[in-house]
Amino acid sequence: MTWAHWSKSTPWKDRERMVKGIRCNSKWNRWRRRYLMSHPACAECGLAGEEVHHIIPRAQAPKLMYDEANVQTLCRKCHASKHLHPDRFA
């Protein structure tokens, strides 16, 4: 099952498995850790960053998952606000 096969009827357990398979693998964890060490501050507010945010979502551009030009460090509050506003890609 791939991201393109997601639908409202896809069980949450299967969605979680897909997320773990794509995002929470050891390559991503190592890459994320290195990125946060070299970019420790939130790009929005300047506080300590805890999240790596994909500017263009992975589902839309999976090839950009590890592209530093497509990610930014955000604190949890700023990261949550990015995901609450659908116009963030404009």
Buried (B, 14 or more C-beta within 10 A) or exposed (E): EEBEEEEEEEEEEEEEEBEEEBEEEEEBEEBBEEBBEEBEEBBBEEBEBBBBBBBBBBEEEEEBBEEEEBBBBBBEEBBEBBEEEEEEEE
